[in-house]
Amino acid sequence: MKSDPSALVNARLAPDMYTLAQQVQLACDQARDATARLTGQNPPQFENSEKTLDDLKTRIAKTIEYVNSARESAFEGAETREITIPILETT
């Protein structure tokens, strides 16, 4: 029996949950955006186009690479830096 490679990526643990792909995308976005905001940078943008587990692994690796690239000195003053979080409006 051959399985559909996208089945797990599009799977949900419960009907009202995001898919695995969306869960990974959001987790990566949180880490990336927090790092950028705390270092006073604009976060790099990643497309939400992952279709396979390998695509998700690549996104995780890019996120880790970005977070690890932030120099410790870039966080200096973060405790007093004004942080704004844009809220996306849905209609």
LINJOGI-V94454 format. One record per backbone hydrogen bond with DSSP energy under -1.0 kcal/mol. NH is the residue of the N-H (numbers start at 1). CO is the residue of the C=O. Records with the same first field share a line. If there is no record, write none. Layout:
# LINJOGI-V94454
NH: CO  CO
This chain:
# LINJOGI-V94454
7: 4
10: 6
11: 8
17: 14
20: 11
21: 9
23: 19
24: 20
25: 21
26: 22
27: 23
28: 24
29: 25
30: 26
31: 27
32: 28
33: 29
34: 30
35: 31
36: 32
37: 33
38: 34
39: 35
40: 37
41: 36
49: 47
56: 52
57: 53
58: 54
59: 55
60: 56
61: 57
62: 58
63: 59
64: 60
65: 61
66: 62
67: 63
68: 64
69: 65
70: 67
74: 71
75: 72
76: 73
78: 75
80: 77
